[in-house]
Amino acid sequence: MTLAATDALPIATAPAISAPRVRDLRLDFFRGIAMFIILMAHTPGNFFTSWIPARWGFSDATEIFVFCSGMASAIAFGGTFDRMGWRLGTARVAFRVWQVYWAHLGLFIAVAALLAAFDYYGGFDKNYIGSLNLWKFFNDPAVPLIGLVTLSYVPNYFDILPMYMVVLAMMPIIMALSRVNLWAVAAFVFVVWLGAQEWLWGSARLSLPAEPWSDRRWFFNPFGWQLVFFTGFAFMRGWLPKPPVHSLLIALAVFILVANIPLSSIGVRAIARDWFYVTETGNWVIDTRIAIKPLINKSDFGLFRYLHFLSLAYLAWVLAGDKGARLIASGQGALARAWQGVVAVILKVGQQSLAVFVVSMFTARVMGFVMDQIGRDTFNVWVVNIGGALILVATAYGAGWFKSQPWRKKVN
């Protein structure tokens, strides 16, 4: 990790590392894109998932969401540390963790109630409670309920927000270390990530229990995923320099992305099993993917996932232009205006990511249920996905309207 400076001044007097006041269009744009991908990815039986990044490489929309959240946190919370000091900055982070905590509980109750309603009132052949493995919660709710509020019961479908909470809670440590030296920040982030790798430490790795009645751990290990979060955080704070736009770096990033395809989930299914990679001595594509499994592990955030995401992020950063200048089409033609409208919608979705994420996880189960009833032919799947996307857009604009507190405006 190359740092922009090896020594950091006290936060309150370090203008060189102050978070930018102007929001970068790329941040909200790509986080908005991630919201739509997350909706599609969590919808059961959705063939749209064949075209999401996760099928073509090691990283997926989760990395986009977490990386952009790190960048957004540098703006939202880093500025508070700068202006108000460490204590109030920590209080600001704690308040956000509190908000996310209640969003997590609300999401779980809403989805659990939805699935229970499908099973209780619907009389369908499919068991919807079992689709998310929530048997324990409904059969004997006492222990799971305690685990739910203490975050010691984290079902797999509901594991992103708890991971986000823990990573946010690490931010005061990062800001305190930055007062000492930026290399201390880098060392802390790397050591914590290293400690989370199961292939190195086995069951002794840094992780958190996912349920009281088994040894299952959180699927998204926050001690591994904090690496990509604080990478985004460091870029937005100015602790890491902007990568140069250079043809060699572009070529390297493209090479990494293309080289990932044969070993991706699409590659293993379509290439390894159906094409010419099978030999008498075995299948080198599948064998290679098995061999590198620790490096592409999603739970602990394997190193190859990080490398793949950085390559993808670099190309997106180059294509979008300085501060996202290329995202805004110039001209007054119909196509330019249409594109500007699309970008404006995506930006709004990215700006309201927490509200949109919570609604998307609920909506995804509704979309899966609707397709169970009407079928999954091409037309139906398109209609359901478009409907789900419109719900996210409405959520973003609605959340933005409420946050503007229009009732406080004076009426002439």
Buried (B, 14 or more C-beta within 10 A) or exposed (E): BEBBBEEBEEBEEBEEBBBBEEBBBBBBBBBBBBBBBBBBBBBBEBEBBEEBBBBBBBBBBBBBBBBBBBBBBBBBBBBBBBEBBBEEBBEBBBEBBEEBBEBBBEBBEBBBEBBBEBBEEEEEEEEBBEBBEBEBBBEEEEBBEEBBEEBBBBBEBBBBBBBBBBBBBBBBBBBBBBBEBBBBBBEBBEEBBBBBBBEEBEEEBBBBBBBEEEEEBBBBBBBBBBBBBBBBBBBBBBBBEEBEEEEEBBEEBEEBBEEBBBBBBBBBEBBBEEEEBBEEEEBBBBEBBEEBEBBBBBBBBBBBBBBBBBBBBBBBBBEBBEBBEBBBBEEEEEEEEEBBEEBEBBBBBBBBBBBBBBBBBBBBBBBBBBBBEEEBEEEBBEEBBEEBBEBBBEBBBEBBEEEEEEEEEEEE
